[in-house]
Amino acid sequence: MSRPGVPDLTTLRPRLPSPLQEVEDERFTRRGVRILLKRDDLIHPDLVGNKWRKLAPNLTAAAGRPILTFGGAYSHHLRATAAAGRLLGLPTIGVVRGDELADRALNPSLARCSADGMRLRFVDRSTYRRKSEPDILARVLRAADAEDAYVVPEGGSNALAVRGCRTLGEELSGRRADVVAIACGTGGTLAGLAAGLSPHQRALGVPVVRGGFLTADIRALQRQAFGGPRGDWQLDDRFHFGRYARTTPELEAFADDFEERHGVPVERLYVAKLLYGLVVLTGEGAFPRGSTVAAVVTGTPQQA
């Protein structure tokens, strides 16, 4: 039984462990590489994939308090937090980057947040960049009338979330895959995934934002969660397609083709970039013949 004030997440009936699906794709098989899809997109229809793994421990820690978190105008994390609030009866506040958006019509992503009961607060980009500074955060909380709120960082990546994502690695540990690949926004899922894998396995992160800052962020998250580095992991920064929330005709065509080949819905902002990167890496010979690569499907097209 849950303690008073602590939401009972079992009532949401998550599908865990998530399914592991093999796909036959000649772009991999001709190089002797076996490709598996870790279908975290099937965990829950509203709290999809790594959002469940990252949010669940934070929802428990919030113990019924309002939840305030941060994101851009197309943030999957804001969408998932708003949905969690609706499902569990928790107040949610979303602090959105860009005060110029306050006077515009809400895009579909933010409109969904609002429909799920999230109070949206738009802040200027300078304030947003400094949101982790204690005095700035206190000012944001006061302005949102949410000084009693439980604060979850942008993307949901904190020590609790990283420890929650360790279960993803544990579900894939052993001999199931040589390499486990995942798209990265803030790096929290990769930090936990790597910690849960077996010593002979490697985690590969494909950042969907440019800038080259994630290595330091992931190291810091692992220090916070585990006291130091965990697992064998690396990043390949070549497949962000310019910036977050950006796609190109080439990426759209790739995603359409993958869906047609395999009947798997491909989310564009994260999953398409991951799968595209794996096809390129396989063609470059990055994975030895006989390797098994598992790609984590962290979202659905409906999130975008």
C-alpha positions in Angstrom: 0.0 0.0 0.0 1.1 3.6 -0.7 1.7 6.0 2.2 -0.7 8.9 2.6 0.0 11.5 0.0 2.2 9.2 -2.1 0.5 8.2 -5.4 0.1 4.5 -6.1 1.8 4.2 -9.5 0.7 0.5 -9.8 -2.8 1.7 -10.6 -1.4 2.9 -13.9 -0.4 -0.6 -14.9 2.9 0.0 -16.7 4.0 -2.7 -19.0 7.4 -3.7 -17.5 9.7 -5.1 -18.6 9.0 -3.6 -22.0 9.0 -5.9 -25.0 12.1 -6.7 -27.0 11.5 -7.0 -30.7 13.8 -8.3 -33.4 13.5 -6.7 -36.9 14.9 -8.0 -40.1 16.5 -5.2 -42.0 19.0 -5.8 -44.8 20.9 -2.6 -44.0 22.0 -4.4 -40.8 21.9 -8.1 -41.8 24.2 -7.6 -44.8 26.9 -6.4 -42.3 26.2 -9.3 -40.0 24.5 -7.2 -37.4 21.4 -8.2 -35.6 19.0 -5.4 -34.6 16.6 -5.4 -31.7 14.1 -2.8 -30.7 13.5 -2.3 -27.0 9.9 -1.1 -27.1 9.8 1.3 -24.2 7.2 3.2 -26.2 4.8 0.5 -25.1 5.2 0.9 -21.3 2.2 3.3 -20.9 0.2 5.2 -23.5 0.6 8.6 -21.7 3.9 8.1 -19.8 5.9 6.7 -22.7 9.3 5.0 -22.4 12.0 6.8 -20.5 9.5 9.3 -19.3 7.9 6.6 -17.1 11.3 5.4 -15.9 12.4 9.0 -15.0 9.2 10.3 -13.6 8.0 7.4 -11.5 10.6 7.8 -8.7 10.1 11.6 -8.7 6.3 11.2 -8.5 6.8 9.0 -5.5 9.2 11.5 -3.9 6.8 14.4 -4.5 4.4 12.7 -2.0 1.4 14.5 -3.4 2.9 17.9 -3.6 2.5 20.0 -6.8 5.2 19.3 -9.4 7.0 22.1 -11.1 9.3 21.4 -14.0 10.9 22.9 -17.1 11.0 22.5 -20.8 10.9 24.1 -24.3 7.8 24.6 -26.4 8.0 21.0 -27.8 9.2 19.2 -24.6 8.1 15.6 -24.4 8.9 15.8 -20.7 6.4 18.6 -20.1 3.8 16.5 -21.9 4.5 13.4 -19.8 4.5 15.4 -16.5 1.2 17.0 -17.4 -0.3 13.6 -18.2 1.0 12.2 -14.9 -0.7 15.0 -13.1 -4.0 14.3 -14.8 -3.8 10.5 -14.2 -2.8 10.8 -10.6 -4.7 14.0 -9.6 -1.5 16.0 -9.0 -1.2 19.7 -9.7 1.5 20.4 -12.3 3.3 23.6 -13.4 5.4 23.9 -16.5 8.0 26.6 -16.8 8.4 27.1 -20.6 11.5 28.7 -22.2 10.7 31.9 -24.1 8.4 34.6 -22.7 7.7 35.6 -26.3 5.5 32.5 -26.5 3.1 33.9 -23.9 1.1 36.0 -26.4 1.0 33.3 -29.1 -1.5 30.5 -29.6 -0.3 27.4 -27.9 1.3 24.8 -30.2 -0.2 21.3 -30.1 2.3 20.1 -27.5 1.7 22.9 -25.1 -2.0 22.8 -25.8 -2.0 19.1 -24.7 -0.2 20.1 -21.5 -2.8 22.8 -20.8 -5.7 20.3 -21.5 -4.1 17.9 -19.0 -4.3 20.6 -16.3 -0.8 21.9 -16.3 -0.4 25.6 -15.5 2.1 27.1 -18.0 4.5 29.9 -17.0 6.6 31.5 -19.7 10.0 32.9 -18.8 12.6 34.8 -20.7 15.5 32.9 -22.1 18.1 34.5 -19.9 16.2 33.5 -16.8 15.6 30.0 -18.2 19.3 29.5 -18.7 20.0 30.3 -15.0 17.1 28.3 -13.6 19.3 26.0 -11.6 20.7 28.9 -9.6 19.0 28.9 -6.2 18.0 32.6 -6.2 16.7 32.4 -9.8 14.8 29.2 -9.0 13.3 30.8 -5.9 12.1 33.8 -8.0 10.6 31.4 -10.5 8.7 29.5 -7.8 7.4 32.7 -6.3 6.2 34.1 -9.6 4.4 30.8 -10.3 2.8 30.8 -6.8 4.4 27.4 -6.3 6.9 27.8 -3.5 5.7 24.5 -2.0 6.2 22.6 -5.2 8.4 19.6 -5.8 10.9 20.6 -8.5 11.9 18.3 -11.3 14.7 19.5 -13.6 14.4 20.0 -17.4 14.1 16.6 -19.1 13.4 15.0 -15.8 17.1 14.1 -15.3 18.1 14.0 -11.7 19.6 11.4 -9.4 16.3 9.7 -8.8 15.6 9.6 -12.5 19.0 8.1 -13.3 18.5 5.4 -10.7 15.1 4.7 -12.2 16.6 4.3 -15.6 19.1 1.7 -14.3 16.3 -0.8 -14.6 16.3 -0.3 -18.4 19.9 -1.5 -18.4 19.1 -4.4 -16.1 16.3 -5.5 -18.4 18.9 -5.8 -21.2 21.8 -7.1 -19.2 23.4 -10.5 -19.8 23.8 -11.7 -23.4 20.8 -10.0 -25.0 22.8 -7.3 -26.8 26.4 -6.2 -27.2 25.5 -2.5 -27.7 22.5 -0.7 -26.4 21.8 2.5 -28.2 19.5 5.4 -27.1 18.8 9.0 -28.2 19.8 11.6 -25.7 18.3 14.9 -24.7 19.6 15.7 -21.2 21.6 12.4 -20.7 19.8 11.0 -17.7 18.5 7.9 -19.4 21.9 7.0 -20.8 23.5 7.6 -17.4 21.1 5.1 -15.8 21.1 2.6 -18.7 24.9 2.3 -18.6 24.8 1.6 -14.9 22.4 -1.3 -15.4 24.2 -3.2 -18.2 26.6 -6.1 -17.7 30.3 -5.4 -17.8 30.7 -6.8 -21.3 28.0 -4.5 -22.8 28.3 -1.0 -24.1 25.8 1.9 -24.1 25.8 4.3 -27.1 24.1 7.7 -26.9 23.0 9.7 -29.9 22.4 13.3 -28.8 19.5 15.1 -30.4 20.9 18.5 -29.5 24.1 20.0 -30.7 26.8 21.5 -28.5 28.9 18.7 -27.2 28.0 19.3 -23.5 26.4 16.0 -22.7 29.5 14.1 -21.7 30.1 16.3 -18.7 26.4 16.3 -17.8 26.2 12.5 -17.9 29.3 12.2 -15.7 27.8 14.6 -13.2 24.5 12.7 -13.2 26.3 9.5 -12.5 28.2 11.1 -9.6 24.9 12.3 -8.1 23.1 9.0 -8.6 25.9 6.5 -7.8 28.8 8.4 -6.4 30.9 8.0 -9.5 31.1 6.6 -13.0 29.2 3.5 -14.0 29.3 1.3 -17.1 30.9 1.6 -20.5 29.2 4.4 -22.6 30.0 6.8 -25.3 28.3 9.4 -27.5 28.2 10.1 -31.2 27.3 13.7 -31.8 26.8 13.5 -35.6 23.0 12.9 -35.9 21.2 15.8 -34.3 20.2 17.2 -37.7 21.0 20.8 -36.6 19.2 21.2 -33.3 16.4 19.8 -31.1 12.9 19.7 -32.5 14.4 19.9 -36.1 13.8 17.4 -38.8 14.8 17.4 -42.4 13.2 15.9 -45.6 15.9 13.2 -45.5 15.1 12.3 -41.9 11.4 12.3 -42.6 11.9 10.0 -45.6 14.0 7.7 -43.5 11.4 7.5 -40.8 8.6 6.9 -43.3 10.6 4.1 -44.9 11.4 2.4 -41.5 7.7 2.5 -40.6 6.8 0.9 -43.9 9.5 -1.8 -43.6 8.8 -2.8 -40.0 5.3 -1.5 -39.0 6.8 0.4 -36.0 5.8 4.0 -35.5 8.9 6.2 -35.5 8.9 9.4 -33.3 10.9 12.0 -35.3 12.7 14.1 -32.7 14.5 11.3 -30.9 13.9 7.8 -32.3 14.3 8.6 -36.0 17.7 10.3 -35.3 18.8 7.2 -33.3 17.8 4.7 -36.0 19.3 6.8 -38.7 22.5 7.0 -36.8 22.6 3.2 -36.3 22.1 2.7 -40.1 25.1 5.0 -40.8 27.3 3.5 -38.1 26.5 0.0 -39.3 27.4 1.0 -42.9 30.7 2.4 -41.5 31.6 -0.9 -39.9 31.3 0.4 -36.3 29.8 -2.9 -35.1 31.8 -6.1 -35.7 30.1 -8.8 -37.7 28.1 -11.0 -35.4 27.1 -8.1 -33.1 23.7 -7.6 -31.6 22.5 -4.0 -31.2 19.5 -3.0 -29.2 17.9 0.4 -30.0 15.7 1.8 -27.3 12.4 3.2 -28.7 11.7 6.0 -26.2 8.7 7.7 -27.7 5.8 7.7 -30.1 4.9 10.0 -32.9 1.9 11.2 -31.0 4.2 12.9 -28.5 5.5 15.4 -31.1 
